[in-house]
Amino acid sequence: MHDTLEVKLYRPESIDGFEVHRLVESSPPLDPNSVYCNLLQCTHFDGTSICAKLDGQLVGFVSGYLIPSRPNTLFIWQVVVAERGRGQGLAGRMLDALLEHPECGEVEYIETTITPSNTASQALFKKFGATHGAEPSITEGFDRKLHFKDHHESEELWRIGPFQNTKTRLLT
């Protein structure tokens, strides 16, 4: 078990794309994306994503983006923590650090989709909501039959907020 102080959190760069791809691939039940998609996450969405390294090895990644029609809402696309980084609250630390990025200064809500069987992600976002004084609301996201044609479990939409945005947090 490593002390959480050893973990370096930073904005992703293009050179992280392949490592991110390998980390997601090795972390079921996450759906892997193409390497190219991960490269874009690490470059085009670097301000709304975050990496975590432990002893020089990538052990965590959160990808997200601001929803264009609702720029006060950060959609979290994926959260992944390697086995050796688990049990330290790293996923929550990455989410908190991500909200401090300048690009997330106006964020008051976080949204994500989670399958009913992904209890680890459910626990993460319940705890995140409790920490920020905002109970998650859960509604239908993407239906197994309608959207995935029975090739993927349904995804529920989790919405957490409102919570104070960075500008407000800095004033209090």
PyMOL commands that set and color helices and strands:
alter all, ss='L'
color gray80, all
select helices_A, chain A and resi 4-6+14-25+35-43+46-48+83-85+90-99+102-104+119-131+166-171
alter helices_A, ss='H'
color red, helices_A
select strands_A, chain A and resi 7-10+50-54+57-67+70-81+109-114+137-142+155-160
alter strands_A, ss='S'
color yellow, strands_A
deselect
rebuild
show_as cartoon
